Amino acid sequence: MLNVAILGFGTVGSGVAEVLTMNKELLAKKVGQELNVKYILDTREFPGNPFESKIIHDFSVIENDPEVQLVAECIGGATIAYEFVKKCLQAGKHVATSNKELVAVKGYELLQIAKEKNVNFFFEASVGGGIPVLRPLSFDLAGNEITQVAGIMNGTTNYILTKMLGEGAAFADVLKDAQAKGYAEANPAADVEGLDACRKTCILSALSFGFHVYPDMVPTEGITKITEEDVAIAASANMKIKLLGRTMLTADGKVCAFVAPNFIPVSCPLAHVDDVFNAILVRGNAVNETMFYGPGAGKLPTASAVVGDLADAAWHLTARRDLDWADADESKMMNVRDLELPYIVRTNEPADKVMAALGEAEKLAADGYKLAKPMTLAQIEASGLQLTAVRPVFA
């Protein structure tokens, strides 16, 4: 029997306890021994809860119990969760987490500790919720040089943009609807400003290109400036607007990572990922293109990924998975402003002036123009045009 401690008994933590219990016999067959929930750490009491007897309030009990081999961190954030995970790894315990902020900010350091202690630090649930993507990216696609990873990684923003495009509704109105349905928090900044997608892009970048990418290295724009005019332009160009996190290998061997609303042609499968669903598209020089799709959040889907990590740790109790990357190296990064991309620009300037400044462009609805050839954002901004918006086209 292997003993599991769960840190945090919120949505994900309670889901982990539920999945471990619901699929107890199935997991025992797959793992070769029972995964037993011994402790659940939380500051609150849960009278009447089926797991009430497992609740404790003192982290040191878990840290100092040699019978606890596996830990699921479901607290969130990069403060107390970081301290607890660090101590668990140093105590020789395997850790699985759903915490994208923790991995994006402290991943390199925690992986180094895990390596030194010959334990596993897994985080499949930190990107894409219940979608298996990190392990396939790390291991199943190891025969590829990854050239680009692009994803719809936030269900809240995808729901809002789906409604805006489908109904022509304003951002503020759809946000209220999303909050009423529980898709958006009362303070939705992490979602609508792109911070959540940024953290996930950092993790995908590190796994794809072998060095840590911190959030402040990823230019990030959310969806708060998307307007009905953008929606009209997208429709006129047979495209959709999606918030994408993108990380890619540039022609000169550098990595460019950014988060921004993108215009996506309807011929691309990402354009058809709607509502609260997530999808991550991976391009490699051998596989060409593959996409991972499914529920990007939710209690049981996310818990499914955490429990999958716990099972993997159980299979690798003594011979850890070779999961590692180097520390950040800004010399290997290119700023998106200097990367040539296809763009759609919005401007009230006359067409002849746009053509003179930016070359050939296709006139779209309202005040939109699709550039005929890729340009850098720096070149577009230096054109002298009065620009309303500049949006990349995913290609």
N, C-alpha and C positions, 0 to 999 in steps of 0.2 A: 504494500500500500504506500502511495505517495501522498503526503499531506500538502494541502494548498492553503495559503493565506490570501485573503482578498482585502486590498486597501481601498476603502471607500465603498459605501453601500447605496450609491445613488442609482441612476438609470442603468449605467453600464455594469457597475459592480453587482447590483441585484440580478441583472441579466446573466452574468457569469455564474453566480450561485445557482440560478435556475437551470441553466444549460448543463452544468456539471451534475446536477441532481436528476434532471429529466432524462439525460442520456448516460447515466452512470454505468449501466451494464454494457452498453455499446462501447463506451470509452474504455472500459476495463478490457474488453476483447481486443480493441485496436491497440491500446498502449501495452497491454500485457499485465497490468496491475491496476487496482482501483485508484482513482483520483479523489481523495477525501477532503472536503472543506473542513479545516480544523478551526480557523479563526476568520472573523470578518471585523476589520478595524473601522470604526466610525466614531464621531463625537456624539452622535445621537443615540437614543434608545429606540427600540422597535418592538414595543409590547404587542404580543399576539402574532408577530411575524413567524413563519415556519423556521426561520434561521435565527430566532431570538437568542437561543442558547449559544450561538457561535460568536455573538457580538462582544468585542472587547474595546477598550478605550486607550490602552497603553501600547504603543508601537514596540517598545523594548521587549515585550513578551514574544512577539514574532521574531524580532531581530536575534534574540538570544535562545530561541528554541531550535536545537539541531534537528528536530524531527520535521521541521518545515523545510521542504526542498524547493517548492514552487510558490511564487508570489505573483498575483495579478494586481497591477497598479491601476486603479480606476478613480483616482482622486481628481486629476486634471491640474493644469497649471505647471509652472516650473519652479515653485518655491518649496513647499513642504513635500510635494511629490518627489522632487529632485533629491531632497535629503533622505527620504525613506528609501528610494530606489538605490541610491548610492550605498547606503548602509546595508541593504539586503545583498547587493552584489559583493560588497566587501566581506560579508559574512558567508559567502559561498553559496548563495541561493540564486536560482534561476528566476528571471523576471520577465513577465509579459505585460505590455502596456498598450492602452488605446490612446495615449496622450501625445498628440502631434506637437504641441508646444514644447513639451519636454524633449522630444527627440530632435526637433528643429533647433533648439537652443543648446541642449546638453548632450546630444547624441554621440558626438565623437568622444567626449570624456567618459561617458558611461560604457561605451563599447570597449574603450581601452581598459577600464577596470574589469569588465567581464572577461576580456582576454587574459589579463593577468591572473584572475582567479579561476580560470578554466570553467566558466559558467556561461550561460546564454542570456543575452538581452534581446528580446524579440518585440516587435511593434507592428505586426501586420495590420492590426485594427486602426492604426493611426492615420492611414490613408485609405479612403474608400469604404470605411465601415466593414460591412460583410463581404466586400468584393475581394477575392484573392488576387492581389496584384504585386505586392512587394516580394513575396517568395518566388513567384514566377519570374519577376524581373531580375532577381538576384541569382537564381539558380537555373531555372528552366530556359532562360534566354541567354545563358552564359556564353553560348557559341556565337553571339552577335556583338558587333560594335553598335551600341545604341546611338542613333543619330538624333532622335527627338522623342520626348514624351510630352503629351499634351492631354489635359484632363478637365472635365467638368467635375469639380471636387467638392462643391458645396450645394446641397439640396435646396437651401433657402433661396439663394440667388437664382438657381435654375428655375425654381417654381415661379419666382417673381417675373423673370424674363419670359418664361413660357406664357404667363398670363398677359403680359404687356404685348407680346407679339400676336397672341391668339385673339385677344379682346380689344386691343388698342387702348388699354387702360393706362392711367398715369402711375408712375412709380410709387408715389405716396399712398395711393388707394390700394394698390396690390400689396404693399408692405403691411398695411393695417389688416388686410384679409389674411395674410400669412401669419401674422401674430395671433389673430383670432382662432386660427386653426392649429396653433401650436407649432408651426413650422419655423417661426422666427421668435427670437427672444424679445423681452421687453426692451432691452438694449441690444439692437441687432448689429452693432458696429463691426464685430469680428467677422460677421458674414458679409454684410453689404459693402464694407470697405475693403474686402478682399484679404483680410489678415489670415483667416482660416485657410484659404486656398494657398496663400503664400507659404505657410508652414508646411503644408503638404508638398508643395513644389520643392521646397528645400530638401525634404526627405527623398523624393524621387530623383532629384539632382545628384545627391550623394551616392545613392545606390547605382545610378546610371553611369556616373563619371568618376567615382572613386575618391572624392574629397568632399569635406563638409562645406555646405553652403548655408550661411546664416541668414535669417530673415532680412537683416539690413543690407544684404547683398542682392536682394531681389526687388527691383522696382515694382510697385504694386498700386494698381488702380481698381477700385471696386465698381459698383453699378449705380451709384447714387446720381451720376451725371447723365445716365441714359435717358433720352427723351422720346416722346412720340415721333419726332422727326427721324431719329435713328431707326425706329421700328419701321417707319414708312420707307426709308432708304433700303433697309434690309429686304423688305418685301419686293420692292421694285427691282432689286438685283438678284432675286431668287436665292436669298440667303436668310440665315437666322442669326440673332445675336446671342452669344453665350459667353459667360465669364470663364476664361480658360487660364489655368496655370500651365506655363510652357517652359521646358528646359531643352536646349538643343546644342548639338556640336556644330560649331561654325566652320566655314571653309578653311580658316587658318588654324583650326584645332583648339580654339577656345570654347568655353561654355557660356551660353547666354540664357539666363533664367528670368522670367517676368510673369506678372499676373495682370491681365487686362481684359476688358470686353473685346471679343473678336467677332468679326463677320465671318460666318461659316457657310460655304456653298451647300445647298441641299443635297448635293451628290455625296457629301461626306457623312459617314455614319454618326459622327458627333452631333450633327445638326438635328438628329431625330431623337436625342436623349432629352426627354421633357419632364416636367413637374419636379418631384424631389429626387429623381434618380441621378446617379453619378455614372461616369464612364471615363476610362483612361485609355488613351490610344498610344501604342508604343511602336516606333519605327526602328528597325534594325537592318543591318546590311545583309543579313541572311534571311530573316523571316519576312522582310519587307514591312508588313503592317499587320498589327493585331490589336484587338480592343477588348477591354475588360469592362463589363457592364453589370449593374445591379444596385441594390439599396446601399446608399453611401452612409447611412446613419441608422439609428433606431436601436432599441434595447437589445433584442435578440440577434439581429444581424451583426451588430458590433461585438456582442458577447461571443457569437460563433467564432469570430476571428481570434479573440483573446483565448478562448478555449483551444482552438487549433494550435496556437503558439504554446500553450501549456503542454499539449500532447507532444508537440515537436521537442520541447525541452525534456520531456520524460523519455523520449527516444534517444536523446543526446545528453544524458546525465553526466557522462564522464568524457565523451569525445564531442566537444562543442561544435556547433555549426561554424564554419569559417565565414562569418559575417563581420566585415570590418571596412573602414575607409580611413583615408588620411585626413589631417586637419585642413582647415580652409586655406586657400591660396588665391588671393585676389588677382595675382598676375595671370592666372588661368581663366579669368572671367572677362567677358565682353559686355559692356553696357548696351541695353537694347536700343539706345539712341543712336548707336553707331552700327547697328545691324541692318542690312538691306532687307526689307520686307515689302510685300504688297500691302497697300493701304487704301482705305476710303477716307476722303477728307470732306468735311462740311465747311462751306464758305459761301457768303453772299456775294462774293466777287463775280463779275461777269465771266462767261466761259472763255472768251479770248484771253483774258488776263490770267486765268487759271492755266490755260494751255501754254502760254508764254512762260509762266513761272515753273511749271511742273512737267511740261511735255504733254504728250497725248494722254487723254483721260476720257473715260466713258461717263456721260452725263446720266445721273440717276434721278430719282424722285427728289422733289424739294430742292435742297441746296447741296446735294451730294455728288461727288465725282470719284470714280474708281480709277486709280492710276494705272497706266498701261504697263509700266515696268516697276520693279521694286526700287525703293529709295530708302534712305535712312531718315529717321525722325528728325535728326539734326538738319538735314538738307531741306526737309519740308518746312520746318520752323524758320529756316533762314531765307525762305522764298520771298518774303515780304508780303505775303497774303494775310488778310485778316481771317484767321481760322476759327471756326466754331468748335470743331472737334476733329480729331485724327484717330481712326480706329484701324488696327491691323486686320488683315484678311488671313484666315488660316488656310494654308496651302501646302 
